[in-house]
Amino acid sequence: MRERLRELAGQTFGVPVTDVPGDASPEVLPQWDSLNHIELMLALELEYGVTISSEVLPELLSLGAIEEYLEEQGVAGVT
């Protein structure tokens, strides 16, 4: 799962997946700005068939937090 999240982040942020660390967050990855964050959330919704509410968006600021959220939403293969 984390590898697919890294791929989505790389595609969204316009960087090679090798430049997206497993612990990626806005502090670690400069391309993770507010606009790209929204784009990543949209990509997650399309990829995993979930709806991410505006209340949850600010909490999903790392690949770890995203992975945990997807697990809570019942997305298979998260762990």
C-alpha positions in Angstrom: 0.0 0.0 0.0 2.7 2.5 0.9 4.4 1.9 -2.4 1.2 2.8 -4.3 0.8 5.9 -2.1 4.3 6.9 -3.0 3.5 6.5 -6.7 0.3 8.6 -6.4 2.3 11.3 -4.5 5.0 11.3 -7.1 2.5 11.5 -10.0 0.6 14.3 -8.2 3.7 16.3 -7.2 5.5 15.8 -10.5 8.5 14.0 -9.0 10.0 10.5 -9.5 8.7 8.0 -7.0 12.3 7.5 -5.9 12.2 11.1 -4.5 9.1 10.4 -2.4 10.2 8.9 0.9 8.0 6.5 2.8 7.5 9.1 5.5 6.7 11.9 3.0 4.9 14.9 4.4 5.0 18.6 3.6 8.0 19.1 5.9 10.0 16.4 4.0 8.7 17.0 0.4 8.7 20.6 -0.7 6.4 19.9 -3.6 3.6 19.0 -1.1 2.0 22.4 -1.0 -1.7 23.2 -0.4 -2.8 22.9 -4.0 -0.9 19.6 -4.5 -2.4 18.3 -1.2 -5.9 18.8 -2.7 -4.9 17.1 -5.9 -3.5 14.2 -3.9 -6.7 13.9 -2.0 -8.7 13.8 -5.3 -6.3 11.1 -6.6 -6.9 9.1 -3.4 -10.6 9.3 -3.8 -10.4 8.1 -7.4 -7.9 5.3 -6.6 -9.6 3.9 -3.5 -13.2 4.8 -4.0 -13.4 6.8 -0.7 -14.8 10.3 0.0 -12.5 12.5 2.0 -14.4 15.2 3.8 -13.1 18.8 4.2 -12.9 18.2 7.9 -10.4 15.3 7.5 -8.2 17.0 4.8 -6.0 18.9 7.2 -5.3 15.7 9.2 -3.9 13.8 6.2 -0.5 15.5 6.0 1.7 12.4 5.7 1.7 9.1 3.9 1.4 7.4 7.3 -1.7 9.4 8.2 -3.2 8.7 4.8 -2.5 5.0 5.1 -4.2 5.0 8.6 -7.2 6.9 7.3 -7.6 4.4 4.4 -7.4 1.5 6.8 -10.1 3.1 8.9 -12.3 3.5 5.8 -12.0 -0.3 5.2 -9.7 -0.1 2.1 -8.2 -3.6 1.6 -4.5 -4.1 1.5 -3.6 -1.1 3.6 -1.4 -2.9 6.1 
